[in-house]
Amino acid sequence: MTENPPHIPVMVKEVVSLLLTDPSGIYLDGTVGYGGHASELLSRLTGGGFLIGLDRDASALEFTEKFLSEKYCRERFSLYQLNYKDFPKVLHERRDHLLSGVLLDLGISSINIDDADRGFSFQKEGPLDMRFDRSTGISAAEYLKQISATELARVLRDYGEERFHKKIATAIVEKAGKGEMNTTFDLKNAIISVIFGKSQLKSVARVFQAIRIALNDELKALQVVLESILSHLATGGRIAVITFHSLEDRIVKQFFKTNTLTCICPPELPKCVCNVVPRLKIITRKPILPTQDEIKLNSRSRSAKLRVAERI
Ligand SMILES: C[S@@+](CC[C@H](N)C(=O)[O-])C[C@H]1O[C@@H](n2cnc3c(N)ncnc32)[C@H](O)[C@@H]1O
């Protein structure tokens, strides 16, 4: 018997009740991870209901394959190691039927943060890797050897909103140039060598997060999937996105808003000539946040925001 998933899914009830509009529809979980949301969705599917789960992380998929197979008929779901931005590649399996719902629960599973070997945590020493998919691309250690201090400063400013981005970038690139940037503690120590006082650990967290986002090209993947998803979503089908970072939330909010517009003509035009057809209706005017009870049980849920929109 597979043990319980090592990741506690966030706002499960809210996701299921807002996303599932047709129990016999096809659902795409683009970040299936350890299967928490997927399992709840599968438990409510009936008839021809089917779930496609994607993740870049091979170890998460290995667990989820066993976990879901023990609970649900193997004919009801399929899992792929794939970047969610490439989801159209697997839709042929369902004869390219339109999707009834799409879930993106962005970021990282808690078990990956806790596993020193993955290189995401500044609390444990491990190789400086940080890749979601370790079979492709370069590790964070390699990335920091190749990047200039100017470019890294931009990454820390844009993705980490780190005030001391220039100072920290210079310290990191200098160490990397000397071959002294190989572990998570090398990175942490480079940051705390130039940042002092109370904000030290906050800067460390922001820098780790910024490098992870850049290395895995997370914001680009989100933009790409949003751009292409609506043409695969059935009328009445919904998209639910859980974000953990203000930049991700801004991208989702803006995308939803842009697709609800009924006219994009310049205000000085007396009559509409753009013929824009809105493609979405927003279901969550304000993002849904975890309850205090959920945050007490799972402190990592505290920065989560859920937004849902419906294809019209
Ligand atoms: C917060 S976890 C999802 C947890 C999942 N909802 C559950 O219930 O276990 C985010 C997952 O997204 C995956 N991921 C991040 N970026 C991805 C991408 N571009 N394509 C596919 N999976 C991605 C990560 O590997 C991680 O497993």
The ligand as a Gaussian input file, in Angstrom:
#p B3LYP/6-31G(d) Opt

LIG

0 1
 C        2.607000      22.855000      -5.635000
 S        3.096000      21.431000      -6.469000
 C        1.588000      20.686000      -6.991000
 C        1.009000      19.798000      -5.948000
 C       -0.207000      19.013000      -6.413000
 N       -1.328000      19.863000      -6.728000
 C       -0.597000      17.990000      -5.362000
 O       -1.767000      17.961000      -4.966000
 O        0.274000      17.214000      -4.956000
 C        3.678000      22.068000      -7.986000
 C        4.142000      20.982000      -8.954000
 O        4.264000      21.596000     -10.227000
 C        5.355000      21.020000     -10.891000
 N        5.719000      21.968000     -11.957000
 C        6.255000      23.206000     -11.813000
 N        6.395000      23.796000     -13.013000
 C        5.896000      22.912000     -13.932000
 C        5.733000      22.958000     -15.337000
 N        6.114000      24.020000     -16.057000
 N        5.168000      21.893000     -15.954000
 C        4.760000      20.804000     -15.236000
 N        4.911000      20.703000     -13.897000
 C        5.465000      21.747000     -13.250000
 C        6.388000      20.792000      -9.817000
 O        7.286000      19.791000     -10.188000
 C        5.504000      20.381000      -8.621000
 O        5.373000      18.984000      -8.559000

